[in-house]
Amino acid sequence: MSLARRISAALLTLALLPGCAPSAAPTSTPTPTYWCTPLPTPGVSPGPPYRCPEYRARMNAQTHASEAEAMEVYRRFFDEFWRLQVEGGALEPTPIILETTEGAFQRANMAVLRDQKENAFRVQGPPPILTMAPDRNRRYADSEVVLTTCEDARTSALMNPDGTKNSDGRLYVRQAFFRRTEGRLKVFVNDRLEGVTQCPFD
């Protein structure tokens, strides 16, 4: 075999050896982008999403989830409380009341329902209008979420046993404080804002 043929055969053998093919240039992995959504403030429209670190995005998502859960819990309590008022009160808390409330908040609302039941008062009129939004500027003890709620019951009335009107419904603005008990958010205390004649969300 000539020298030229031996060189050509050697080159061909090297080309077929594993690992001798030209390696592709490494591809860069794009850095993920994380976004935070402004948390709602009563009476203020939230701004657009903004970039934020991953840990803050996770915290932001968790806060939104907890606040959404709290609003669902309060809506369940509110609808159940109204139903009981229309029916003439209650002597013992219902399952929904037990699932959504505890502590001082539960005691205060059950006192209202028991007084209504024992005195045969009834509530008449359309259901109150409920609006609410998270309030991140306040905390109480071990609260996880705070909601500002506006309950407009001005189109309803409390009626005496004989059918006469006892009192007109009112507008109430409250701050409801939630804590987690056995994995479930519950309202455990609230503050009623005095002298308020308009919802803060109007």
KAVENZI-V526258 format. One record per helix or strand of 3 or more residues. SS is the DSSP state (H for helix, E for strand). FROM is the first residue (numbers start at 1). TO is the last residue. If there is no record, write none. Layout:
((SS FROM TO) (SS FROM TO))
//
This chain:
((H 3 16) (H 54 86) (H 95 100) (H 103 119) (E 122 124) (E 129 134) (E 145 152) (E 157 159) (E 165 168) (E 171 181) (E 184 193))
//
